[in-house]
Amino acid sequence: MSVLLGYAALGCVAAGLVTGAVALALGRDVREALRTALDFWLAAGLLRLSGAPHWEPLLVAATILAIRQLVGWSLRGPGRVERAVPPPGC
């Protein structure tokens, strides 16, 4: 992996920490804060994946993606189902 990709991935990790903390402080919603942070961490994993043709970065990116999906699914709760807004007049 090139040095530039390494720094870009590190920047994404730091941005995930900062934006997750800011989203939590401003919105008080843990789910949205985790989603924001995990999106940046997924970007960091994909940047690392693009630099090295090995299995380890691929497994890291796949793990982060799976964790992001599981966190989003589990924090939705058993009774909360996201539905489309009905059109006016219904």
N, C-alpha and C positions, 0 to 999 in steps of 0.2 A: 504494500500500500504506500502511496506517495505521502510525503509529509503534508502536503496541502489537504488531501482527503482526511488525514488523521486529525488535523486541526479543525477542519469543517465538522467532522463527527463529534469532536470534543465540544465545539461551539453549540452543536445541536443538543448535546447532553446538558450543558449549562443553561441553554435557553429553555429547555424543558423544566429544569428545576425552578428557574426564575418565573416563567409564565404559569407554572402550576401553583406556585406560592402566591402570585399576584391574583390569579383566578380564584383561589381559595379565600384570600383576604377580601377581595371585592365582592365576589358573588356568594360566598358562604355555601357553595355547593361542591361537596367532595367529589361527586361523580364527574362534573364538568372539569374540575381541576385535574383529576386523574386522567381524563381523556385528553386534555390539552398536553399534559406532560408526556403521556405515552405516545402521542403523535410525534412529538419531537424526538423521543427516544427511538421510535421506529425509523424516523428519518436518519438518525445517527447509525442505526444498524444497517440500513440500506446503503449509506455512504461507505461504510466499512466493507460491505458486500461487493460494492463495485470496484474496490481496489485490490482485492485478493481473491483469487479463484480457489478457495479452500472451503471445506465443509463447515468449519467452525463459525465464520461470520454468517453463513446461511442459517445455521441452527440458532444463532443469537437473534437474528431478525425474525425468524419464524416463532421463536419463544416470546419475543416482545409482542408480536402481533396476536398470538394466542392469549397472552395475559391481558392485552387491551380488550379483546373481545369478551373474555370471561369477566373482567371487571365491569365493563359496560352492561353485560347481561345480568350479573348478580346484583348490581346496585339498582337496577330497574325495579326490583322487588316483585313479589308474587302477584300483587293486584294491579300493578301499573303496566298498562299496555299502551304503547304509543299508537295513536290512531290519527288518521287524517281529519282535518276540520271539515264538518259537513257544510255544504253550500248554503247560502242564506235562503231562508224560507222553508227549510226542512224541519 
